[in-house]
């Protein structure tokens, strides 16, 4: 299934699973686990590990480069 893009006006999920987080960032789950998961906060609910949409957006923005150079 495709994962919809989220905008602040959407009523979509605020928290997403690891699988949906990876899909939303356009990467495999294993890549997400190796390179992203340790850099963002996680919400634990029972056996679920959930990630806040805004943290995924913040991570992507923080990692953005122009011509291979950090934008920040």
Buried (B, 14 or more C-beta within 10 A) or exposed (E): EEBEEBEEEEEEBEBBBBEBBBBBBEBEBEEBEEEBBEEBEBEEEEEEBBBBBEBBBBBEEEBEEEEEEEEE
